[in-house]
Each structure stands twice: as C-alpha cells, then as structure tokens.
C-alpha cells in the first residue's frame, strides 16, 4: 500500500469510472520484480526518535 498521488486523480477516476464523491487515498501496486532492490541505509533509532518523559 502506498500513499496516493493526487496529481493523477482525474485520469484515474475517468479510467476506472470512480465517482467524484470518492476520495482516493492510497494505491496498491501490482507487478513483478524486474531487478533486486538496492541496499538501504537507515538512521539509528537514537537519531530518528526522541522519547520525552
């Protein structure tokens, strides 16, 4: 599930017959893996989160 890009709302509504009263919020991507994903670098939890007590 991915956040939805509102830039294509009109085209998606027209292509799939979606009523104007509906709000498009997310999309589910389908397909095949064309290439392996690259390695990701992650921030440490200490830098990413702040706990206040």
C-alpha positions, 0 to 999 in steps of 0.5 A: 500500500502506498500513499496516493498521488493526487496529481493523477486523480482525474485520469484515474477516476475517468479510467476506472469510472470512480465517482467524484464523491470518492476520495482516493487515498492510497494505491496498491501496486501490482507487478513483478520484480524486474531487478533486486532492490538496492541496499538501504541505509537507515538512521539509528533509532537514537537519531530518528526518535526522541522519547520525552518523559 
